[in-house]
């Protein structure tokens, strides 16, 4: 069964169908019930079709990624910093993979369905004596991500958690050193206020959701992984410097 699902993930008509179903169901919550502010799509319009890594902070399990996919499809259809009417779902941009925790994607029928939209499952944590123990990416997970980057765009969340200002994981920097992709930092906000942790249920309607794509980072691929990781965390505004700005900063970005 697992191998069958794995094959389906690479069957483009199935992926397009999932985009249509998930996109149609999620569009009202993103663009009608709540307000979505998009900026920086000029930085993604002319990107190559492969070796592009989107590095972002993380606020819900699914709503963040679903919004990325909506925007990529809208940009493919010539839209700039807006979604508009979602006719783009009829012929979506599907050369995208996203990194997700294996535990999360096994949680429900909906998560398993969304896995067909290009999910790359990784084992990022394990539990010992009731406590969550953090670890780096498994080598097989690293290979999975590097192979995807060779052919597609990949979305990753280096913190691996929806907790704000959690430390980033060095595995993302190591992948960047190995593959040398174009790296686009992304900053999102408001999703934690609008949705529950999964991103599948509303918590506060009428919220302002914001997603900002920044210019590609100028990265020294020969620099130590720790230095690259620090650059990433600064770019997605999750470093200690931004944490010191406190609630005032995050409240101002919602306005």
C-alpha angles and dihedrals in degrees: 000000000000092000090049091054089046090056091047090057089064095045104099098205089056091049091049090051091051090050090052095048098041093038094051092048095047101040097083092052092051103039108020111026090038131024120250121204114192125186137170101034088137085075093061102038097089102031120133117259094245141037095036118135121194110202116194146163115251132229108159134020098242115002092070095055094041089055091051090054092049091052095047090052092047091050090051087058092051100261119143123209093337141074101214117174107352098234084126087082089073089070107015131185102253104170090105134107127185131202116236137168112262091225091057096049093052092054103093147352090264093054091048090050092049089051086071089064090075108291121171107200119210134182102233104156141024131193125237122180091346094307129111112239117200122219140163127266118293112246091243090053090050091053090049091056096043091051090051091050091054089064109020150017114279129205116207137174108210093196091059091209140073090234109113118243094010111155118269122244121246093222090080091055091048091053090050091052091050102043100027094213130174103268119212115189116213130194119199130183141170096041092102089056097046100042140034119252094279092049091229099101131053119247101172122008121213093038123153111243117194132190123178125190112203129204117278112280120249099231131185098218090195093058119106115277090243091059093048091048090052089052090051094049091050091049094052090044096241100114126110089263091063093040088060089058087068129187094332091070096046094046091051092053090057093060 
